[in-house]
Amino acid sequence: MKRLLLLLPLLLLVGCQSKRDICADYAGGRITQETVAKKLGVRKDGYAIKGYCDYYKK
């Protein structure tokens, strides 16, 4: 049981993806607009995603 409690935070950290990584995957063509919009919580509009990801390029 103690091992399970120790592994839980590790699994949660591995499953997280930063907003910068999501934008990089989108710019590289690895994920679609729908997936990006869902993960970032923005409209599926290309301009909304571009504006959001431009902030994280810096």
RAZI-V916421 format. One record per backbone hydrogen bond with DSSP energy under -1.0 kcal/mol. CO is the residue of the C=O (numbers start at 1). NH is the residue of the N-H. If there is no record, write none. Layout:
CO&NH, CO&NH
This chain:
1&5, 2&6, 3&7, 4&8, 7&11, 8&12, 9&13, 10&14, 11&15, 18&22, 19&23, 20&24, 21&25, 22&26, 23&27, 24&28, 25&30, 26&29, 32&36, 33&37, 34&38, 35&39, 36&40, 37&41, 37&42, 45&49, 46&50, 47&51, 48&52, 49&53, 50&54
